[in-house]
Amino acid sequence: MLTGKQKRYLRSLGMTMKPLINLGKNGLTPTFVSGVADAIESRELIKISLLQASEETPKTVGAYLSQEIPGLEVAQTIGRTVLVYKQANDRDNRRISNEIAKL
């Protein structure tokens, strides 16, 4: 569970990021979930943009991903954008989580 200070740090990192994954009219498919899982494993922090064609809401996307991917946490939802974080299993990919541990 992330503290408020850690979420604030993640939001500051996510502010300059561009959305890595777009959710369109296909919705929350297993392919979408596996793509998010692969991306979050290598980057730890990703931004997901919900396109206008998507029928999902940012809160439902965040809740669904948190349920499907163990350890994933929603750091922020703004408009149609969701910022998610998960600590990488591979120690070589743990750049952000090492910074968060210091907070």
SULWO-V438211 format. One record per backbone hydrogen bond with DSSP energy under -0.5 kcal/mol. CO is the residue of the C=O (numbers start at 0). NH is the residue of the N-H. E is the energy in kcal/mol with one decimal. If there is no record, write none. Layout:
co=[CO:CO]
nh=[NH:NH]
e=[E:E]
//
This chain:
co=[2:3:4:5:6:7:8:9:10:12:13:20:21:22:23:26:28:29:30:31:32:33:34:35:36:37:38:39:42:43:45:46:46:47:48:48:50:56:57:58:59:60:61:62:63:64:67:68:72:72:75:77:79:80:81:81:82:82:83:84:89:90:92:94:95:96:97:98:98:99]
nh=[6:7:8:9:10:11:12:13:14:15:16:48:23:50:26:28:32:33:34:35:36:37:38:39:40:41:42:43:44:85:83:19:20:81:22:50:53:60:61:62:63:64:65:66:67:68:69:71:74:84:82:80:49:77:47:83:74:75:45:72:92:93:94:98:99:100:101:101:102:102]
e=[-2.3:-2.2:-1.8:-2.3:-2.6:-1.8:-1.8:-2.6:-1.3:-0.8:-0.7:-2.8:-0.6:-2.6:-1.2:-1.6:-2.1:-2.4:-2.0:-2.2:-2.5:-2.3:-2.2:-2.8:-1.5:-1.2:-1.9:-1.9:-0.8:-2.0:-2.5:-2.2:-1.5:-2.8:-2.8:-0.7:-1.5:-2.2:-2.5:-2.3:-2.5:-2.6:-2.2:-1.6:-2.3:-2.6:-0.6:-1.8:-0.6:-2.9:-3.1:-1.9:-3.2:-2.2:-3.2:-0.6:-2.6:-1.5:-2.2:-3.1:-1.4:-1.1:-1.6:-1.1:-2.4:-1.9:-0.7:-0.6:-0.6:-1.3]
//
